[in-house]
Structures are given as structure tokens and as C-alpha cells.
Amino acid sequence: MTTTTGPQPAAAQLLLTQKRIWIIFSALIAGMLLSSLDQTIVSTAMPTIVGKLGGVEHQAWITTAYLLATTIVMPIYGKFGDVLGRRNLFLVAIALFTLASVGCALATDFWGFVIFRAIQGLGGGGLMILSQAIIADIVPAKDRGKYMGPLGAIFGLSAVAGPLLGGFFVDHLTWEWAFYINIPIGLAAFAVAWFTLTLPNKKAEKRIDVLGVLLLSAATTCLIFFTDFGGKKDEGWDSPLTWAFGAGLVLCAAAFVMVERRAEDPIIPLSLFRNRIFINATAIGFTLGLGMFSAIAFVPTFLQMSSGTSAAESGLLMLPMMVGLMGTSIYSGIRISKTGKYKMFPILGAAFTMAAMLWMTTLTAATPIWVICLQLFVFGAGLGLIMQVIVLVVQNSVPADQIGTATSTNNYFREVGAAMGVAVFGAIFTNRLAESLTNAFTGAGASAAQASQSTRSLDPQALSQLPEQLRDAIVNAYAESLAPVFWYLIPFIAVALLLAITLKQIPLSDTAGMVARGEAVGGEEADRLEAERLQGLRRDKLGNAENTGAPEGTVPDGDPESLERDGELASQRS
């Protein structure tokens, strides 16, 4: 005997009611809190970490390793999310990040720490890409700006809590606590995502582009090592090893393009590069990454060592940058949702960022703290006007079934720029710094061997114990090594400004990605179907009560909350 229950396709789709959108969004916030809090804590603790583990001259590798791993996995998360669904991948990213945090805390040598930091990047890349793609899945582009506010608040919270926690751990406990703190946060984020991230899983209908993944990973690795080794004093651009990586980059990139042209479902479809808006926005991200991350990576070190502040104080000095970023990010998101216009914000953002970098070239050991705070505020305000707007532009310019791939590709090229910038400009900074520090120690009467050893193990605590004359020489060495590097970054921000001026503006979509792909129902239709579903559950409960002889007029477990829970479980099972 069969029973007809009415049309089924709509019931099998996810109903994107406003309540469900905010429930899913809570899972994204939990994951972003884990990642963003870690970054602000580690940036504050980095000088102490490299000093304790004996890696001052290699400190750029901490940032490079994380960025390299993040960059490699971004296209993988983006494409696999489009093909397989994003829920399980998001859970994997949280688990990887949390477990790698344990490894970082337990590391006993510098290079072991770098390895676990890279594994953290494998999870961090997923948290970043999947969060952005899921928002595009559930919220139309025309309304997406207002969701930037809560995300901006998360970065603001991290900006306040991260430096305070990082400074407290370094000054009063040990640097390992900068990673232990991720364990409870990671477990909480995993639990929230497990129960609230109700997204459909899929099965791959085409062959996964494994060869493309391998070639892209190899090309990215060769690129980072080419720039890193080329910028080092020991190897340099004349080293055969440097050019071996350069040759590997060319070969892997050429092979990747050939494979993608023939792949059934390429990891990065070459058709994206026929989209003028995508190319323009991605180029802005690339040039911005070159300059932005280089500045962010080494400013905390400058503040601690050149300004003579403690870890906690230097963390607090980064707050103006985060306040500026959060404020302009929220403002731009609200204005875009109201007006549907986005072009002016990348233009203003690039102009603000370039002005801040010009100002930062004047940094010296004698620069007042309040001036540094103003510089960082302007810098952050510029970044807030660009970062999330560019992602929105890219997502709005591609078909719904390529949202994850386009998002990850845009972020990939930005991270490639960031990794190149940190490697090259970090090498310029550290090479200048190592030479200046050696001169400072030898000038104080130390032998060459003693100067080399002292340079490797120098941290803020050790600096405070040195004689005043030597301490002043070291402070000047940090100031004179970092400030000129900003001159090298300004041309890239100028290019980003020109690209922003030529960015084409098109109307923002009024359909969420999952709705456009037929995986969900949104808007008023979702509200209507949700109400019908709850009424059906009430009828079923009432029928069950009558069949079991319950008193007339009673509905066991029939309150709206329990009915909604039943509906959620049924939706997940389907």
C-alpha cells in the first residue's frame, strides 16, 4: 500500500528562512573567531617565540609557512566545497587547526614549530574560504553587506582579546599558552558547527582534478621558495638552488595550464580568466596582498623592539588598525546593501592604504606612540574598505555553481601575493636587521661568534636586561631596518588603486547561491513552506496522540520548539 503525501522536491530542499540563516551564520562566526583570535595572539608573541626557540634570523618562516599552507589548500577547499558540499570540509578545517595548535604548543625547536604552524595553515585556509562561500550560498549579494557587520565585530573582538591574551601569556605565563588557548575555542567551534551547520552534502558527478591539485600545489611551493631563497643573504639570486625553484615554478605552472584545459572538472577553470570583473578584482587582491601582509607581519616586532614596549603594550598598539578595519568594513557593508554600489570603496581603500604606508616610512625609534597609532588606524581603515568588498564583487560576477571556486581563486592569488611579499620584503628586513644587530653587538665588544649567538636568541625580555647603550643601538637597528621597507611596498598599492579605478560595476544579485542552484528555497517562499511544515508536524503529533489514546486536545511534545527540532533533524536526514 502506498500513501501520497504531496509534492516532495520542495520538501527535500533547505528552507533558508531568516532564522536558519542566522543559525548557520553562528557556526561561521565560531570558526572565524578561532582563526582570527589566533592571528592576533601569535603576532604579539612572535618576537618571544623566535627568541626562545633560537630563530630570530628565520622568523619570516613562521609567517611564510602559514601563508604557504593556506595558499595551497584554498583552491582545494573552494572546488571541493562546490562539488561535495561545505559542511564536512568546515568541520575538517576546525579539527586540523585545533590539533596543529597542540603541536605548536609542544614544539621544542624552531623548525618543528614551523611545521605545525604550516599544518595550522591547512585548517586556517579552509575556515577563511568556506566561511565566505557559505555566506554567498545562503545570502543574496544585494543583502550580503549587512552580514559583514557581525564578522567585523568578530575581528574587533579578536583585536581586543588577542593582543591582551598574547601579552598576558608572554609576560606572565609562557608563550605556549598562545596555542593552548585554541584548544577550548576549537572544541567549542567544532560543536557549534556540528549542530548548527545544516547544509546538504553532495556526491561528485565528475572526476576530481587530482593532477591539477598536485601541480598547483607544486607551483605554489616553488614560487614561495624561489622568492624566499632569492631574498636571503646566504643563497641570493645567484644561487643555483634559487633558480632551480624558479625553473620548477615555470614547469609546474605550464603543466598546470595544460592539465586544466583538458580536465573534466578543473580545480581552477580557465574560463574564469575570461571574466573581466573577476580578473580586475583578483588583481587588486594580489597587489594588495603584496603590500598589506608584509606590513602587518612585522609591525608588532617593530613596536616591541624599536619602541621598547612589552608584548601586551605592543598588542594594544595594534588595536587602532583593527578599529579602523572594523569600522570601515561595517560601514562599507551597510552602504553597499542600501545603495547596491561598490566601486568607490576599493578606490578609497587603496588611497587610504597608500597614504598610511607613505606615513610609515617616517618611523624611527623616536616616533611618538600616538603617531604610530594614527598611522595604523589609517592603514586599517584602508584595508576595511577593500578586503570583503573585493570578495563580494568576485562572487557576484560568476555563476552560482562556481561561487566556491571563484572565492578560493580570488583569495588564492591574494595569498600568493602575501606570501611573496612576506618572503621578499621579510628577507630584506631580516637581512638588514641581522647585519645591524651584529654590528651593534660587535660594537659593544662582543666577538663575531658571540654576536651571532646573541642575535639568534634576542627577544624583548633579553633586550631589557642589556646595558642602555647597547639597548639603544639595537632599538635603532630595528627602526632603521623596517621603516625603509615600506618604500618598496608603495608601488604595489599604487597599482591596486589604478585597478580599482578601472573596476566595472554591475548590479548585485538578489538570489542566494543555493537558491540559484536549486538546493534551497529562500525569501517569502521559504517562510511559507516552513509554516506548512510545522503545521504538518503538528497534525502528525495530534494523529499520534489520538492513536495512542492520549487525552483529547493534547499533543505530546508538540510545542513549537520540539516541532522545530524534529523538523531540523528531518531536514538533515534528507
Order of alpha helices (4+ residues) and beta strands (2+ residues): alpha-beta-alpha-alpha-alpha-alpha-alpha-alpha-alpha-alpha-alpha-alpha-alpha-alpha-alpha-alpha-alpha-alpha-alpha-alpha-alpha-alpha-alpha-beta-alpha-alpha
